[in-house]
Amino acid sequence: MSFTTLVQVHGEQRPNPDGTDRQLAIKSSRIGETLLLHHQPESKAHPPMLMVRNRKGITLGHIGEPEASEIISAMQRDVRLTAVIESMLEFPRSKASRRLVVRISGKAG
């Protein structure tokens, strides 16, 4: 089994708890760059999410529902995932002036 999906990252305008700026990190990112996905378990305030981080570990945003549950399910079935920046959308008048579209590919282990 293999699959490829495109998902938009959300939360790019929020500050990170460690003080890093998501927009600055996104602006220094490149199309084709490999990203890391980190499963953030469900809490009372939020459904399950996938945090999207660059190779330096800086959080760039998150993937929300329903895509997050599908990808998390694939991770739990030992599907090998690859996440790369597919494109960057520009919104000059927004707090999140750059937003990411990520291509996630999976292949059964």
N, C-alpha and C positions, 0 to 999 in steps of 0.2 A: 504494500500500500504506500502510495506517495501522494502528496498534495502540495499546492502552492496557493497562497491567498494574499491579497493586499489588504492592509488595515491602516487606518489613520490613528496616529498617536494623539492622545488628549492630555490636557494639563500642562502644556508646554510653557504657560505663563506663570506657573506657580514657582515660588522659591523652594529650594531644597532645604531640608533641616540642617544640613552642614554648611549652609551659606552659599553654596555654588549656584550660579545663575544658569537655569536651563536654556534660556535663549542664547546666551553667549556660547554655551557648549554646542548647541545646535548649529549656530553660525560657523563654528570651526569644524563641523562635521562635513563629510563628503558623500555624494551619491555612490553607492556600492560598498560603503563602509559596513563591516560586520558589527552587529549589536548583540547585547546580552539581554536575555529575558529572565526576570526573577519573579517567581510566583509569590504574591502577597496574599496570604490566606484571608478568607472571609471574616469580617468583623461585624459588630452590630451596626456600625455606621456605613459600611461598604460591602458590596458583593465581592467575590474574588476578583483580583486584578493581576495583571502582569505588568510589572515595572519594566520600562525600557531603559537600558543603560548603555553608555558607550564603553569602549574597551578599557577606559581609565576608571570605570565604575561610577561615573557621574550620571545621575538619573536625568533623562531627557523628557520623560512623561510616562504615560501608562496606556495600556490597552484595556478597554472596559468590556462590558457585556454587550452582546452575547459571544463575541469573538474570544474573549478571555477564557470562558468556560470550555469552548471547543479546543483551544490550544492547550490549556491545562490538562484536559482529558487525554490529548495526544501525548503530552509529556509523561503522564502517569502510565501510559501503555508502552513506554520506552521507545516512542517514535523520536528519531534523531531530528532536531529542528535546527534550521539556520535562519537567522534574521538579518536582513541587510536593508540599508536605506534605498528605497526605490526612487523617491522624489522628495523635493521640498516645495511646499506650497507657500507663497508669499502673500501676506496681508499687511501692507505697510501701515495701515491706520489702526491696527489691533495691538493689544499688549503682547499677544503671541504673534509677532510679525512673521515668524517662520514656523511652519508646522510640518511634521514628518509623515510620510507614507512609507510603511515598512512592508517588504515582501518577506513572508514567512513560508519556508519550504520544509516539508517533513518527509522523512523516509523511514519505514519500519526497520528496526534494528536487526 
